[in-house]
Amino acid sequence: MQNNSLEDRVRRYIRMKKFFVVSDALLVTSLPPNTLLKILEKFENDGLIIQDKDEKSLMNRSYVVLSRKEKRVTLNNEVKKIDIELIKSLTKVLTVLKDIELESLVYHKLLSRTKLTKGVFAKAIKTLVGLNVLIEQKRDEFENKDNRTFEINRDLFNDLHTFIKQKKYKELQEILEGKKPLRYVAVPKILIQVLDVIIKNEALKRDELALQAGIARGTLTTWWQILKKLGIIRDSYKESENERVTYIFSSKRAKIVKEHINNGAWEKDKELKHLWTIEHTKS
């Protein structure tokens, strides 16, 4: 019982955080180091937090707190640690780049403004060049590397900035590892949740659909017309006069709509009008 109480104390602390370090957690929770570390190890195994990839001294060890919908990045069933130090350095460089004058896009000037160490800054710049966020300008073979100049690809800059701002750590880590291209795609989360349920269930009552999608029935109502227009609701029936209406859905149609959304359709057409007729899309 006492152990559960201690875990709850730590859980309350991390719920208020996106990042935290062990020294701060010890100060706030007032737990002995060994006790706190055991609880953090349990939370990490449960997928609630992720230890910083760059291990440091015990007191400076840092963790990322995952939301309920986030999952740890895995590759071949191996847990991949999120490189928080790189993300932090990228954030600092992006902050400087956001409002910087074009003539100031010189390597040594950027280094000075970010106040990062040379090694950390060099890694961040190399990453940004690799992602094509920064484009290095041609230079003389004998020119000092510290005088290198860059151009900014504003579209990719904005995409990367959005991933960081919205704390999409799983997607960002996959981008940094070259598993996914750098492209931010806006999606209506609630609609995706509803589509995921429909893909698995072609006959449901409205309250069943809302429950399985994890939303209120009233919230589902706001999306009902678009489900009809998208051709996802195909028919309905009652098993008896006193029963609620059961709706027949097209899981195939739901998959097509989800595919279009994941390919960026929502950014261009928030009503998805180009998908309102079944004949318009591939079958």
C-alpha positions as CSV (number, residue, x, y, z in Angstrom):
1,M,0.0,0.0,0.0
2,Q,2.8,2.3,0.9
3,N,4.6,1.6,-2.4
4,N,1.5,2.5,-4.3
5,S,1.3,5.8,-2.4
6,L,4.9,6.6,-3.3
7,E,4.2,5.8,-6.9
8,D,1.2,8.0,-6.9
9,R,3.4,10.9,-5.6
10,V,5.8,10.5,-8.4
11,R,3.0,10.0,-11.0
12,R,1.4,13.3,-9.9
13,Y,4.8,15.0,-10.3
14,I,5.5,13.7,-13.8
15,R,1.9,14.5,-15.0
16,M,2.8,18.1,-14.8
17,K,6.0,17.7,-16.9
18,K,7.1,17.2,-20.4
19,F,10.7,16.8,-19.3
20,F,12.3,16.3,-15.9
21,V,15.6,15.6,-14.3
22,V,16.2,13.3,-11.3
23,S,17.5,16.1,-9.1
24,D,14.3,18.1,-9.5
25,A,12.2,14.9,-9.0
26,L,14.1,14.2,-5.8
27,L,13.5,17.7,-4.5
28,V,9.8,17.8,-5.2
29,T,8.9,14.2,-4.2
30,S,11.3,14.1,-1.2
31,L,11.9,10.4,-1.8
32,P,15.3,8.6,-1.2
33,P,17.3,8.2,-4.5
34,N,17.0,4.4,-4.6
35,T,13.3,4.5,-4.1
36,L,12.8,7.1,-6.8
37,L,15.0,5.3,-9.3
38,K,13.0,2.0,-8.8
39,I,9.7,3.8,-9.4
40,L,11.1,5.6,-12.5
41,E,12.4,2.2,-13.8
42,K,8.9,0.8,-13.3
43,F,7.3,3.8,-15.1
44,E,9.8,3.4,-18.0
45,N,8.9,-0.3,-18.3
46,D,5.2,0.7,-18.4
47,G,5.9,3.1,-21.2
48,L,5.1,6.3,-19.2
49,I,8.5,7.9,-19.5
50,I,11.7,7.5,-21.6
51,Q,15.2,8.0,-20.3
52,D,17.4,10.5,-22.2
53,K,19.5,8.7,-24.8
54,D,22.6,10.7,-23.6
55,E,23.2,9.2,-20.2
56,K,24.8,11.6,-17.7
57,S,25.4,11.6,-13.9
58,L,22.6,10.3,-11.8
59,M,21.4,13.7,-10.6
60,N,21.3,15.1,-14.1
61,R,19.7,12.1,-15.8
62,S,16.7,13.4,-17.7
63,Y,13.4,11.8,-18.9
64,V,10.7,12.5,-21.4
65,V,7.1,12.1,-20.2
66,L,4.9,10.4,-22.8
67,S,1.2,11.2,-23.2
68,R,-1.4,8.4,-23.2
69,K,-1.5,8.4,-27.0
70,E,2.3,8.3,-27.4
71,K,4.2,5.1,-27.7
72,R,7.9,4.4,-27.5
73,V,9.7,4.3,-30.8
74,T,10.5,0.7,-31.6
75,L,12.5,-1.0,-34.4
76,N,12.6,-4.8,-34.7
77,N,11.1,-4.9,-31.2
78,E,14.0,-2.9,-29.8
79,V,13.1,0.2,-27.7
80,K,14.7,3.3,-29.2
81,K,15.5,6.2,-26.8
82,I,14.5,9.6,-27.9
83,D,17.5,11.9,-28.4
84,I,16.4,14.7,-26.2
85,E,19.7,16.5,-26.3
86,L,19.6,16.7,-30.1
87,I,16.0,17.9,-30.0
88,K,16.9,20.6,-27.4
89,S,19.8,21.9,-29.5
90,L,17.7,21.9,-32.7
91,T,15.1,23.9,-30.8
92,K,17.7,26.5,-29.9
93,V,19.0,26.8,-33.4
94,L,15.4,27.0,-34.9
95,T,14.6,29.8,-32.4
96,V,17.6,31.8,-33.6
97,L,16.8,31.1,-37.3
98,K,13.2,32.1,-36.9
99,D,13.8,35.8,-37.0
100,I,17.4,36.1,-38.1
101,E,18.4,38.3,-41.0
102,L,19.6,36.6,-44.2
103,E,23.1,38.1,-44.0
104,S,23.5,36.6,-40.6
105,L,23.2,33.0,-41.8
106,V,26.9,32.4,-41.2
107,Y,28.1,29.4,-39.3
108,H,30.2,31.3,-36.6
109,K,27.4,33.9,-36.2
110,L,24.8,31.3,-35.6
111,L,27.1,29.5,-33.1
112,S,27.5,32.7,-31.2
113,R,23.8,33.4,-31.0
114,T,22.7,29.9,-29.9
115,K,25.4,29.8,-27.1
116,L,25.7,26.1,-27.7
117,T,29.0,24.3,-27.4
118,K,30.8,23.8,-30.6
119,G,30.3,20.0,-30.7
120,V,26.6,20.2,-29.9
121,F,26.1,23.0,-32.4
122,A,28.0,21.2,-35.2
123,K,25.7,18.1,-34.7
124,A,22.6,20.3,-34.8
125,I,23.7,22.0,-38.0
126,K,24.7,18.7,-39.6
127,T,21.2,17.3,-38.8
128,L,19.5,20.4,-40.3
129,V,21.5,20.2,-43.4
130,G,20.7,16.4,-43.7
131,L,17.0,17.2,-43.4
132,N,17.4,20.0,-46.0
133,V,16.1,22.5,-43.6
134,L,19.4,24.4,-44.1
135,I,21.1,24.4,-47.5
136,E,24.8,25.1,-47.4
137,Q,26.0,27.5,-50.0
138,K,29.0,26.7,-52.2
139,R,32.3,27.9,-50.8
140,D,35.9,28.1,-51.8
141,E,37.9,25.0,-51.1
142,F,40.2,26.9,-48.8
143,E,37.6,29.0,-47.1
144,N,37.4,28.7,-43.3
145,K,34.5,26.3,-42.3
146,D,33.4,28.8,-39.7
147,N,32.5,31.2,-42.5
148,R,30.1,28.8,-44.2
149,T,26.7,30.3,-45.1
150,F,23.3,28.8,-45.5
151,E,19.8,29.3,-46.9
152,I,16.7,28.2,-45.1
153,N,14.0,26.0,-46.7
154,R,11.1,27.7,-45.0
155,D,8.6,24.9,-45.7
156,L,10.7,22.2,-44.1
157,F,11.7,24.7,-41.3
158,N,8.0,25.2,-40.5
159,D,7.4,21.4,-40.6
160,L,10.2,20.7,-38.2
161,H,9.3,23.6,-35.9
162,T,5.7,22.2,-35.7
163,F,6.9,18.7,-34.7
164,I,8.9,20.2,-31.9
165,K,6.3,22.7,-30.8
166,Q,3.6,20.0,-30.6
167,K,6.1,17.6,-28.9
168,K,5.6,14.8,-31.4
169,Y,8.6,13.0,-30.1
170,K,7.9,9.6,-31.6
171,E,7.5,11.0,-35.1
172,L,10.4,13.4,-34.7
173,Q,12.8,10.6,-33.6
174,E,11.8,8.5,-36.6
175,I,12.5,11.5,-38.9
176,L,15.9,12.1,-37.2
177,E,16.7,8.4,-37.8
178,G,15.7,8.6,-41.5
179,K,12.7,6.3,-41.0
180,K,10.2,8.9,-42.2
181,P,10.5,12.0,-44.4
182,L,10.3,15.5,-42.8
183,R,6.7,16.4,-43.6
184,Y,4.1,17.6,-41.2
185,V,0.6,16.4,-42.0
186,A,-2.4,17.9,-40.1
187,V,-5.0,15.3,-39.2
188,P,-8.4,15.6,-37.4
189,K,-7.6,13.3,-34.5
190,I,-11.2,12.6,-33.5
191,L,-12.2,11.6,-37.1
192,I,-9.2,9.3,-37.3
193,Q,-10.3,7.6,-34.0
194,V,-13.8,7.1,-35.4
195,L,-12.4,5.8,-38.7
196,D,-10.2,3.3,-36.9
197,V,-13.2,1.9,-35.1
198,I,-15.2,1.6,-38.3
199,I,-12.4,-0.1,-40.1
200,K,-12.7,-2.9,-37.5
201,N,-16.5,-2.9,-37.1
202,E,-18.9,-2.5,-40.0
203,A,-22.1,-2.6,-37.8
204,L,-22.5,-0.5,-34.7
205,K,-24.9,1.7,-32.8
206,R,-23.9,5.3,-32.4
207,D,-23.3,5.0,-28.7
208,E,-21.1,1.9,-29.3
209,L,-19.1,3.8,-31.9
210,A,-18.6,6.7,-29.6
211,L,-17.6,4.5,-26.7
212,Q,-15.0,2.5,-28.8
213,A,-13.6,5.7,-30.3
214,G,-13.2,7.2,-26.8
215,I,-15.3,10.2,-27.4
216,A,-18.7,11.6,-26.2
217,R,-21.8,10.8,-28.2
218,G,-22.3,14.6,-28.7
219,T,-18.8,14.9,-30.2
220,L,-19.6,12.1,-32.6
221,T,-22.7,14.0,-33.7
222,T,-20.6,16.9,-35.0
223,W,-18.8,14.4,-37.4
224,W,-21.9,12.4,-38.4
225,Q,-22.8,14.5,-41.5
226,I,-19.3,14.3,-42.9
227,L,-19.3,10.5,-42.4
228,K,-22.5,10.4,-44.5
229,K,-21.1,12.7,-47.2
230,L,-17.9,10.6,-47.3
231,G,-20.0,7.5,-48.1
232,I,-18.9,5.7,-44.9
233,I,-22.4,5.3,-43.5
234,R,-24.1,2.9,-45.9
235,D,-27.3,1.9,-44.3
236,S,-29.2,1.4,-41.0
237,Y,-31.7,-0.9,-39.4
238,K,-33.5,-1.7,-36.2
239,E,-33.7,-5.3,-34.8
240,S,-36.9,-4.3,-33.0
241,E,-39.0,-1.3,-32.3
242,N,-37.5,-0.7,-28.9
243,E,-33.9,-1.1,-30.1
244,R,-31.5,1.7,-31.0
245,V,-30.6,2.1,-34.7
246,T,-27.7,0.0,-35.9
247,Y,-25.7,1.6,-38.7
248,I,-23.9,-0.3,-41.5
249,F,-20.5,1.2,-42.3
250,S,-18.0,0.7,-45.1
251,S,-14.6,-0.2,-43.6
252,K,-13.2,-0.1,-47.2
253,R,-14.4,3.4,-47.6
254,A,-13.1,4.4,-44.2
255,K,-9.6,3.1,-45.1
256,I,-9.6,5.2,-48.3
257,V,-10.6,8.3,-46.4
258,K,-8.0,7.7,-43.7
259,E,-5.3,7.2,-46.4
260,H,-6.2,10.6,-48.0
261,I,-6.1,12.3,-44.7
262,N,-2.7,10.8,-43.8
263,N,-1.4,12.0,-47.2
264,G,-2.3,15.6,-46.4
265,A,-5.9,16.0,-47.7
266,W,-7.1,17.7,-44.5
267,E,-4.6,20.5,-44.8
268,K,-6.0,21.4,-48.3
269,D,-9.7,20.6,-47.8
270,K,-11.0,20.5,-44.2
271,E,-14.5,19.3,-45.4
272,L,-12.9,16.7,-47.7
273,K,-15.3,17.6,-50.4
274,H,-13.3,15.8,-53.1
275,L,-14.2,12.6,-51.2
276,W,-17.9,13.2,-50.9
277,T,-18.8,10.9,-53.8
278,I,-17.7,7.2,-53.8
279,E,-17.2,7.2,-57.5
280,H,-14.5,10.0,-57.3
281,T,-12.0,7.8,-55.4
282,K,-10.3,4.6,-56.2
283,S,-12.3,1.5,-55.2
